[in-house]
């Protein structure tokens, strides 16, 4: 298969940057998904992960380098306030949210999406979750007061959608205040 070659962990298909190899996994753009390339990947012994947007990132950014040091893509969860959360607390800046309701708390949110969006860039995630919801997205368009979680096996980061951009936050599950008061009374 002369149309496919591997150069510094970059998969070239008909001289186009179709994907890359990292940790034995071939991440390849869906636009190149065909029997010939699939067979080549199998013959090389690579596990295949097909995603949208890989070609654009490699071609536009001209990232023809060894991708071993490149940041690996994380999974994305979109958290949105529960339907029973105070209506006045919706679509607030981080500052207003924390002053009125305390720090964002996972107990007040539901997961509207959990999956792969093909990017770690928060602005790209924002655009994708507003213009072209990924498959399985169950919430409203990404808005102020929502939380974007980027995670992998080793790390988790939470980003509050703020008035302008994002604010990295802690987002651990917290005990409800009533439960804590009940525990204090029983002591």
N, C-alpha and C positions, 0 to 999 in steps of 0.2 A: 504494500500500500504506500506508494510513493507520495500520495497526497497528504499524508500525515507524518509529522516529525516532532520530536521532543528536543527543545533547545533551552538549556538552563531552567528546567522545570516548567517551561512554557510550552503548551501544546499548540502547534501550528497546523491548521487544516487548510490545505490549498493556499498556504502562505499567510493565512489570516490567524490572528491570535484567538483561538477558540476556547482556551481554558488554561489551567495550570495544575501542577502536581504539588501536593503538600501532604506529608505524613502518609504516603501511599494511597492517597485519595485524589482522583482526578475530578476537579470541579470544572465543568464544561457548560458553555452557554447552550440553552435549549434550541437556538436557531441552527445549531450544527448537528442536532440529534438525528442520526441516521444509522442504518445498519452497518455501513462501512466503518465509521468512526467508533461505534459501539464495539464492533468486532476487534478493531485495533486496540482499544483500551483493555478489553478482555484478554487479548493475546499478551499484552504487556503486564498483566496481573494487577491492574489498578481497579480499585473500587470506584464506581462512577457516581458522581453527584451532579445532576443536571439542574441548572438554575438560569433564570433570566438575568440579563444585564451584565454578564461577565465580559462579553465581547466589547461592549461600549467602554467599560472601565479599562480594559487592556489597550484598546485601540486609541481612545481619546486621550488617555493619560500617557500614552507611549511608554508604558511600564514594561519594557522588554528587559527585565532583569531577573535575577534569581528570586523566586518568590518565597524562599524558605523563611526570610525575615519579614515578609509581609504580614500585616495584621489579619488574622483569620476572621471570617465572618461569624458573627454571633447570631443567636436566635433572638427574636423580638416578641415581647408581650406588650400589648396596649391595655392599660388599665383606665377605666372610666368610672365616675362616681355612680354608686348604686341608685336605682330609681327612687328609693325611699329617703335618700339624703336630702337635707333641707334645700329647697329650690333656690333660695337666696345664696347658697354656697356654690352654685355652679358657675363655671366660666370666670373664676376669680384669679387674679395674679397670685403668685406664691406668697407675697407679703400680705395681701388681704386675706388669703386662706388661713395662713398661720395665725394672724391676729384675731380672726373671728372664730376659727374652729380648731386651732392647734395645728401641729405638723401633719402633713398628709399621712394617713393611716390605711394600711392595706385592708383593714376591716370595713372601711367605707367605700371600697372599690370592688368592681367586678372585672374579670378579664374579658375584653372584647375581641382579642386576637392573640394567638400564640403560634408562631411559625417563623418561617424564613422569608425575609423581604429582599435579600440579596445585597444588603448594604448595612454598614454600621454608622453611616452618616445621618445624623439626626434630621437635618434639613431634607434630605432625600426621603427619609421615612415619613416626615411630615407631609411632603408633597404626595407620596404614594398613598398615604392614608386619607388624603383629601380628594385627589383627582381620580385615582384608579385603585379602589380598595382591593387588597390582596384577597385571594380565595380564602374563605373561612372567616372573614372579618365580619363581626356581628354588632358593631357599634356605630355611633354617629361619626362624622368626620372629625379628625383629630383637632382638639380645641384646648384653649386654656383650661387648666385644672386637670387635664388628663396626665397620665404618667406613662413614659416609654421605658420599658425594661430591656436592657441588652444583657444577654447571659450566655455563658458556655459552661463547660465542666468546672472551670476554675474560678470564674469571676461573675459577679452580678453588679450592674450599675443601673440606677434609677434616675430618670430625668423628667422633671416636672415641666409641662408645657406652660411657659410663662408668657407675660405680656409681649416681650421681645425675646425670642429664642427659648432656651431651655435652662433650667437650674438643676444641677445634680443634687439629689436629696437622699436621705436615709428613708427607707420605706419598709421597715420591719413590722411584722404583725404586733400589735399592741393589745394588751388586755383592755376590755371595755371598762370605763370608769365605775360603772355599777358593780361589776364583779369585784373590782379592787376594794370598793367600799364595803361590800358584803364580807370579804375576807378580813378586813380590818375590824368589823363588828364582832366577828366570831372569835377573835383573839382574846 
